[in-house]
Amino acid sequence: MKIKIITIEKFDEFKEFFDNETLDYIIINISASWCKPCNEIKEELNEFINNVEINSNLNAVFLRIDYDLLEEDQDFQKYFKPNKIPYFYIYKNKILITEFQSANMETIKNNVTSEFLKKNNNIFDLTCDF
């Protein structure tokens, strides 16, 4: 099973995912179109997320949220306060389990996969090449 990549365009869309009882994991990437490091990693990040195979009994999504939305909509600010971008949040069962700032793909891959492996006793199949 693959992780779906979804671009969030308004707070209500985010809340629908965040309130979804069937989602085990929500990975959130805060980035911006004007951010050079965000744009430099975007393709490789998409490829990485698209190639992560998860156990079929888990549901996970990767939400991409534009930093400008955080500035425009105070509802987002209740959830996210990144001091730099690109910034990542990983939620398990609606509980924040990790957050980090990085534009280094190895750091991103290590953080994302280590959380899955540590919290799930290797139920993610990470045998594909990244």
C-alpha positions in Angstrom: 0.0 0.0 0.0 1.2 3.5 -0.9 1.1 6.7 1.0 -1.1 9.3 -0.7 0.4 12.8 -1.3 -2.2 15.5 -1.0 -1.9 19.3 -1.3 -4.0 21.1 1.3 -5.4 24.4 0.1 -7.6 25.4 3.1 -7.9 24.6 6.8 -11.2 22.6 6.4 -9.4 20.1 4.1 -6.7 19.7 6.7 -9.2 19.1 9.5 -11.0 16.4 7.4 -7.8 14.5 7.3 -6.8 15.2 10.9 -10.3 14.1 12.1 -10.4 11.0 10.0 -10.5 8.0 12.4 -9.1 5.6 9.8 -5.8 7.3 9.4 -3.0 5.9 11.4 -0.3 8.3 10.2 -0.3 11.9 8.9 3.0 13.2 7.6 2.9 17.0 7.0 5.3 19.0 5.0 5.2 22.8 5.4 6.9 24.3 2.4 6.5 27.3 0.0 6.7 28.0 -3.7 9.2 30.8 -3.0 11.4 28.7 -0.9 14.5 27.6 -2.8 15.4 24.6 -0.5 11.7 23.4 -0.6 11.8 23.5 -4.4 15.2 21.7 -4.6 13.9 18.7 -2.7 10.3 18.5 -4.0 10.8 16.0 -6.7 13.0 13.7 -4.7 10.7 14.0 -1.7 7.7 13.0 -3.9 9.6 10.0 -5.2 10.6 8.9 -1.7 7.0 9.2 -0.4 5.6 7.5 -3.5 8.0 4.5 -3.0 7.4 3.9 0.7 5.3 0.7 0.9 3.2 0.4 4.0 1.6 -2.6 5.6 -1.9 -3.0 4.1 -3.6 -2.7 7.5 -2.3 0.9 8.0 -3.5 4.1 6.5 -1.2 7.0 6.0 -1.2 10.3 4.1 1.4 12.9 3.3 -0.1 16.4 3.4 1.7 19.3 1.8 0.8 22.7 3.3 2.0 26.0 1.9 3.6 28.2 4.5 1.6 31.2 3.2 -1.6 29.5 4.3 -0.2 29.5 7.9 0.3 33.2 7.6 -3.2 33.8 6.2 -5.3 31.5 8.3 -5.0 31.6 12.1 -6.6 28.2 12.5 -3.5 26.6 11.0 -1.4 28.4 13.6 -3.0 26.4 16.4 -1.3 23.3 14.9 1.8 24.5 13.2 4.5 27.0 14.1 7.6 26.2 12.0 10.5 28.5 12.6 12.1 27.5 9.2 10.9 25.6 6.1 10.8 23.0 4.9 9.4 21.6 8.1 7.9 18.2 8.9 5.4 16.9 11.4 4.5 13.2 11.9 1.4 12.3 13.7 0.4 8.8 14.8 -3.2 8.5 15.8 -3.5 12.3 16.0 -0.6 12.6 18.4 2.5 14.4 17.3 5.4 11.9 17.5 8.1 14.0 15.8 8.8 17.2 14.1 11.9 18.5 12.4 13.3 21.0 10.0 15.4 19.9 7.1 16.1 20.3 3.4 18.5 17.3 3.5 16.9 14.3 1.9 18.9 11.8 3.9 17.8 13.5 7.1 14.2 13.5 6.0 14.3 9.8 4.9 16.0 8.8 8.2 13.5 10.8 10.3 10.4 9.5 8.5 11.5 5.8 8.2 12.9 5.6 11.7 9.7 6.8 13.2 7.7 4.2 11.3 10.2 1.4 12.2 10.5 2.5 15.9 6.8 2.8 16.5 5.6 -0.1 14.5 8.0 -2.9 14.9 9.1 -3.0 11.2 5.6 -3.2 9.7 6.7 -0.8 6.9 8.4 -2.5 4.0 11.4 -0.3 3.3 13.1 -2.6 0.9 12.6 -0.4 -2.2 15.4 1.8 -3.4 15.1 5.5 -2.4 
